[in-house]
Amino acid sequence: MVEEARLQLIEITHLAYGTMTCLVRCLDVAVHVGDAVWLTASAVDGPVVDGLTVATIWSYRDLPVVDHGMTARVTVTGAFHAREVKAIRAAAAGVPADQLYRLGLNLVAHRPPAT
């Protein structure tokens, strides 16, 4: 059975075509640098943006992983085109930076279960 790893977006600090940096909280199993992820929103059925890759993870432990309960700054790269960037910015407009979690934005990865 495949496990779903979810990173809850707390704050987006950089959003441009091809890249997004955000502060996240890991809600499930670990996510590593190099993992394929997609951006989901609670109000949308299916991925908002797919084809993303975790490029960097900055955490206090200086490890290339964010594990359950940890908070880290994560950069993902990939298919952020004009339409997706505009949609994310429009959804976040008027939402205080520290309350972005209310939008239900998550980075999701499927991970094989640990053996």
Buried (B, 14 or more C-beta within 10 A) or exposed (E): EEBEBBBBBBBBEEBEEEBBBBBBBBBBBBBBBEBBBBBBBEEEEEBBBBEBBBBEBBBEEEBEBBBEEBBBBBBBBBBBEEEBBEBBEEBBEEEEEEEBBEBBBBBBBEBEEEE
